Amino acid sequence: MKFVSNLPDQEHVPYKFIAAEPHFKYVMSYMRSSDIVMAGAIGAGFPAAHMVWERLAPTFHPRLLPRLMMIQVPFYASVGFLFACQSSYFRFWGWKENAIEAARWENEASQRNSEKPKGWMDGTDW
């Protein structure tokens, strides 16, 4: 059962469906370098653009700019990180082109241990 009911399935996506609810470590490890560059551009670009805009057409005292940057930089860094995670999730769900991720997922799935872990009742030496 899916945790979120409106996640896609194999029949309703344009690309190969990989996983409905991938673990966070897979989302992070399957990020492309373009996702990380975009996250950095968002995290640094918006505060820099606001600083330039504020220098060209000031709206408040320049002494307040560092306080504003203390809020903006972590906020936009978080927004950039969430954007990168969203792009990675979209590839897992098949909403974006994911040929690289699908091949890697298949390769890693074939190398994973397919044996089920033994429980306490699986012992044969009773």
C-alpha angles and dihedrals in degrees: 000000000000118000091219112040100208098059115125127261133207096274099052106050130084095225135039113299111229109173136344098213110015119189115259092247090059092048090053096043094047094054113122122227089248089061091052092046090050091049090052092047091052093044094050103025102060096049090044092050090049091049092051091046091050091050092050097044110016117208100174140018114299090231089071095056096088090053090051091049090051087063100036101049097056091039095053091040087057091046090052091050091050090049090054091048091049092053090051091048091050089056092050090050094047096245092119132038106285111166092128094049094044092053091047092047091051091048093049092043091055091051096048118102107263095195117107115236113255117250127208092269095051095078117114099200100083 
